[in-house]
């Protein structure tokens, strides 16, 4: 689960943040909680280290049912969007990050990272003192299994995936500095905001946007995640389908968003009934509705 906040922090370019959970809910209860049980649950970070390519979904609806259905369908992770979705957070970034991490996510994403300093600040929000600024309540929160995980303090940095999103021209210019930040595990590309930063919001397929995307991708892929580098993550778009990103070396891919997927499903269902099997008494209504439906059916299921 990713979560986003929309409050802008004056002293840094971090206007939202995101939390990531695995889309693999535990549905059976163990006989007794134990360190061995907790350590047996493979985190997203562990799966990336083992060479897996992970496929995820944006969740704008905040629906537990949608999230669980996505899990059963086979998605590896879910992004809960708190900027554009049904939920919202109003606390300052650092305070909210503490709360988000206490919930026990597999990772956290900090969008609109443009400098190595901003990436370093993001990492500091995820570390307990003296290594960072995260407040300490680890013995009573979900992240430590409410204190049952006796190895939590020893392992929490190894399990938490810290992701920084590059989605501006400035961010691409500083991609090597961002990748070099100790503790920053993954770079998420943001093609739509990147195109907007270039004045090309309505032209995301523009050659200049593609060129900057390739520059950032090359820099990240050339790094070694096990030796100070980073994994590469991205969102599929109308210009870059999920398979395209996988072929270019992406390690994590967000393929779609729940609301557009649902929208397409219900529009198709309504069209099938109204225009496919049930004749209307007034033909002009049929054609008017057809034109309206065709005009509105421009949903890009890869974008929120």
Steps between C-alpha positions, in 0.01 A plus 500: 500500500631841407348807659545858384469833676446824316628758752804687369790539743658847458861402548512201268359368174296221656130563449374149557623168625395141442488181702537155352362170630525160336181393327521164673280506811560233760172313527600224743591551862821337627481277804728739690686813390871442472809662355527215251145565379555871447831452322341248265280768340685617188492877467496685170859601559599137548320399182679772304833380636413151380450630147121513477318753284203637694168619361269737686179700496398851605203503740305827500176362645636414845289187475623201706300274270670639190838458666430141594363416156817647347704283733319182399534600136877485538628855541816514708433836663236772520536878502240674716483851356422755771557803279242428231310219670221487755723547805723782608769602747552851632795459735846628410710257300731382776216448750290313248791284389539377857135401512516332162806295594347397832223329301754246376542556125752316287619834367439870466519729199591868500390663172638815337858444614727736309835496684727271693427711811127439465562127463724503807231678700247239390722219624548678834122494561517120486785447749495513877743732675793543488481401131184696422195685629239226539323500835530189715189298586618173350398280793128580469430554130405274213839537329659283771196271515410687820823391662477131410781531244805479723735557206327816382768755591767282350317451170269794433742689272568185298130438440378854429512606133563875471396637164556849357299619202665702226236691306654830393774625273700606806471152646634343183795740502587382851417132456853380577508696825164356598602143417821540701319580827567231760178323596302608192400169341287574196427777250144533376458687171206742471440557128190715524644759739826486308320601183323777693832633629607540137182685405377191317217386726278419202782339303654227722619315192716792390857410399643729770306316771615164365860620488499608864331175602774300327770713665366426846431135424854446371654657809295287740542173311876557481517510879523188718227479769716272712791745492351841555282514188124481460220296347287659227122533527246664274139543400368368172339757272334511161850558358675232708306182569607274790682262267695793352625600843595144585700469179684822586616355830246629753491299822161624626210597275164652590272385223163660568269682741189357663260785418566508121490120491162501673379785281585308185331187633172674587494704177551183298226326699252783448582527130458127459153513650372823352652473156574133459190305595216740573351704212398853595161639394656815352792441262618860534552440873709194419732690268523800735596272788747313283674822406510613864642167619765499230599855585532422871681170456848649503611354833866416528496209745871544565461843658317636799 
